[in-house]
Amino acid sequence: MATTKTTIRDIAERTGYSVATISKALNGLPDIGEETTRRVREIAEEMGYIPNNRGRALRTSRSHTIGLLWFLQGESVWTHELFARIARGLQSVVEVAGYDLTPISCNSALEGRYLSYCRYRGYDGVIIMSSGYREEGLTELIRSEIPVVTIDCVYPSCGCVTADQRESLSALLNYVYELGHRKIAYVYSDSDSAVAIDRRKAFDEVSAKLGLRLPPEYKKPADFRNEEASAKATRELIALAERPTCILYPDDLSAVGGMRALTEAGLSIPGDVSVVGYDNIPLSAYLQPPLTTYDQDGDEIGRSAGRLILDAIEKPRGASERVTVTGRLIPRESVADLRAR
């Protein structure tokens, strides 16, 4: 049986607004109040309204397409658990507003040509999502006429959404500290990305605030999402004369590598060594033991970025806005309580 397509007139009948008001709200025109626009879009999403982007492009000189520019070595945005959550949050916002989200894989052929590529594709706006922003040509894109929002890197000329790196490390460190741990090791990313730098600074600052006197050998470098590097770092840590009671890892996949190294060494988790991850990927809840971790709330990061890019496209103000998203600690069974020992 054919399904009847929801029209602007259907939404008008449901809301009581005129067809003209519905059209303006869905197209983001400035002469409609924000509350009206919000309500119209909520009802449109509820009714399953699908905009005709081809017709809209002819009327508004817009493509109603937003590019999602991502940099991941050897991975897709859809296979990286956190980036996939962010993309999902983005979609939930921009698609209701009638925009399509198009992922752009930044391979070597595209290097340095980001602005010309985005102009050629006619993107109304671009979201840049990356673990590092050293790539040549990005500054040119960010300073161009195309509205841009970055995720986890701050540029003064465009909107930005960042996770609260200091709050996350503070929450994790304080949690294990309150459970009696004083010998806390940190397997960290040594990249020069803003995320890695912020976390390293936060670990040092919070450790000092707690009065922890941690030896330098308690800090070991390993790349993000690198199980083998984290396993190697873990073997080095447990070989120390004074073994740490708890190890923090840069992400949950790294923690998996560390847990494997601990198990292979005949050590129990958390009986001998406690383990803490980061990101709260789905796997973390099913490990043995389930992994204590930190949820960055990727969905909200994506939704916030979606709202910023729509705002930049539809109501440009010539000013940037920064949104910081706070996540939450997920306590599970991989951290031992040492207070009674």
N, C-alpha and C positions, 0 to 999 in steps of 0.2 A: 504494500500500500504506500502511495506517495505521501511524503510529509509536507504539509503546507509551510512555506517559508515565511518567517516573521518579517513584517515590513515596518517601516517608520510609522505608517498609519496605525498599525496594531499597537505600537508603543505609545502613540499619542492617545489612543482610546484608553489604554490601561492607566496612564499617568494623569490624564486630564490636560496635558499641555497641548499646544498647537503643533501641527506637523512642522512648521517653520522652527519652532523652539527645539523640537526633538532633533531636527537636522543640524541646527547650530551647535547643540550640545554634543552630538556625536562627532562633529567635525572640529570641536575645540575652538569655536569662534569666541572672541573676547567679550562680546556684548551679552553673554549669558553668564549668570552668576555661578560661582563655584559649587554651591549647594545644589542648584538645579542640574548642573552638569553631572555631579556625582550621582544624584538620584536617577537621572535618565540612564546613565551608563550601568548602574546596578540593575535596573529593571531590564535593560537591553540584554545584559548577560543572563539574567534569570530566564528570559523568554527565548534565549538561544538565537538572538539576532546576529546575522552574519553580514557585514557591510560589503557593498560592491566597490572594491578598491579601484577597479578600472574606471568606473564612472566618477568616483571621487577624485582620481588623479586628473581627469580631464577638467573638472570644475575648479580644483584648488591648486593645480600645478605641483602637486606632491605625489610621490610614489607610494606613500603610506607604508614604507618599508624601513625598518631599523636594522642596521648591521651590528652583529655581535662579533667583535674582533677579539680573538683569543690566541694566546701563546702557550702551548703545552708541548713539551718535547716527547714525542712518541705516544701521545694520547689524544683522544677526541674529547671535546667538551662533554659529550654524553657518557663517556666512560670514567671521567673524573668525578667522584661522588659529590664533592662540594660544588664544583663548577656546574654540574648537572642540576643541583638544587637551586643554584643562583639563576640558571637559565629558566628553570621552571617558574620561579617567582617572577622573573621578567615577563615571560609569556602571559602569565595570569593577569598582568596589568596592561600591557601594550595591546594585546589582542582584543580586549574589551573596548579599547579606544579605537579599534579598527586598523591597527598597524600589524604588519607581519614582521616576525623576527627572523633574520637570516644569518646563520653562523658563518663566519669567515675564518677559515684555517690559515694561519700566517706561516706559509712555507717559504722556502728560500726564493722561489720565483717571485713572490710578492714583496720581499724585503725592500724597504726604502720607497715603495710605491703606494703606500697606504692611502694618501690623499687622492692621488689620481684614480686609484681603483674605486674608492668610495664615490667620487664624483661621477665616474663612468657608470656605476650601478645606480646612481640617483638616490642614494640613501637620504632620508630626511634627517636622520640622526645616527650616531654611532655610540655603542657601549664598548669600552675597552676593558677586557678582563684578562689579567695576566699575573703570573707570579713574579714578573720583573718587567721594568719599563725602560730598559736600556736600548731597545731596538731602534735603529735609525729610522727616521721618517715619522715617528710618532708625534714629535713636537710640532712638525709641520701640520699634521692633521688636527692636533689639539688647538692650534692657533688659527685654524682656517674658519671659513664661514659656516661649516657644518657643525651643528650642535653635537657636543661630545660629553659623555659622562664616563668617568673612570671608576674602577672598583679596586680598592686597597692601594691607591697611590694618589697623592694630592698634587694637583696642578692649580695655580692661582687663577687660571683663565677658564676653568670649566667645573662643572659639578662633580662631586665625588661621594662615593659611599665606602666607608671603611668599617671593618670589624674592630672592636675595642681590644687590641692585642694586650695592652697592659692589664686591663681588667681580667682577661682570661688567664694570664699567667699568675696574677695575684690570687685568683680564686683557686687555681690548682695547687699552688704552693702553700697557701694558707690552709687548705683542706688537709694535705698530708702532714703539715706541721702540727695541726690540731690533733691529729691521730698519733702524735708522738714521734714522728720521723725527724731526725736531725742530720742524718747522712743521706742527703738527697743529691742524686746525680742528674745531669741534663744532657741528653743527646739532642743536639740542635742543628738546624740548617745553617751552614756557613755562607749561604749565598748573600749577595748584596741587594736583594729585594727589600722593599720597605717593610714587608711583613716579617721577614727573618730578622732584620735589624731591630725592629720594635720589640720582638719577643726576646731577643738576647738582652737588650737593655732592661726590659721588664724583669727578667729572671735575676739579673744582677742587683737591680734596685730593691726588689721585694726581698731577696735573700738577705741583703744588708739590713733592711728594715726589721726583719725577723731576728737579726743577730746571729745568723748562720755563718759559721766560719768553714766554708767548703774549700777543700784543696783544689788546686787548678786541674788535677787529673780527673776530677769528677765531671768535667765538661768535655764532651767528645763530639766532633763534627760528623754529620751525615746528611746527605741530600734529603729533601722532602720525598716521601713515598718510595724510599729506597730500602727494601727489607734487608738486603745483603749488607749494605753499609751499616745499618743499625745493629744487625746481628754481630758484625765485627766490633763495633763500638761497645756492645754489651759484653762480649767476651773479654775485652780489655778492662772493663770496669770490674767484673767479678774476679779478675785475676789480681786485683790490687790487694795489698796486705790488709787494708781496712775496707772491706767491701761495703758499698752503699746499701741501705735498707730499702731505698725506693729510687726508681729511674723514671724520669719524665722524657717522653719522646715527642718529636715534632708533629706527628700525625698518627692515626690509627694503624695504617699499613706499616709504618716504621715500627710501631709497637708490636705488631705481629712478628716481625723479624727478631725483635728483642726477646719476645716470649719463647720463640723457637730456640734461640741460643741458650736461654736459661734452662729450658726443659732438657736440651741435649747435654747440658752440664750436670744434670741430676739435681737441679734446684727446684723447689716448689714455689708456686705463685699463689698467694702472697706470703706463704709461710717463711720462705727464705728471703725473697726479694719482691717488693711491691712494684707494680707497673701502672703507669698513667699514659693515656694516649691523647689525641686531639682530633676533633672534627665530628665525632659521633657518626661514623659511617654505619650502615645497617649491620655489617659484619660484627661490629664491636660488641653488640648485645649477645651474640651467639658464641663468642670465644669461651674457652674454658681456662680460667674463670672469666665471666663477663667483664669487659674492660671499663674501668673508670676513665672518663674522657670529658671533653668540653665540646658542646654544641654551639657552633658559630651562628646558627640560624640563617643558613644560606637562603632559604625561601624569603625571609624578610630583607636580606641584603638585595636580592633580585627585585623584590617589589619596590623597595626604596629607589633603586636605580631606574626602574621603569617609570616611577612617578617623576623623577628628576628629568629624565630625557623627554617625556611628554611635555613637561613644563617648559623645557628649553626650546622645544619645537613649536609649541602652540602659543606660548606667551613669553617670548624672549625678553629678558630684562637687562641683558648685558652684564650680569653679575653671576658669580658662581655660588653654589651652596654645598656645604659639606654635611653629610649625615653619618653619624656613628651608630652602629648597631651593636647592642650588647647581647651576648649569648647566655648560656647557662651551664653550670657544672652538672655532669651526669655521674653521680656516685654509684659504683657497682661493687663487685667483689674482688677486684684485683689489688686492693690496697688493704694491708693489715692494720689493725688497731694495736699500736705498741704501748698505749698508755698503761695497760695492766702488767706489762712485762718488767 
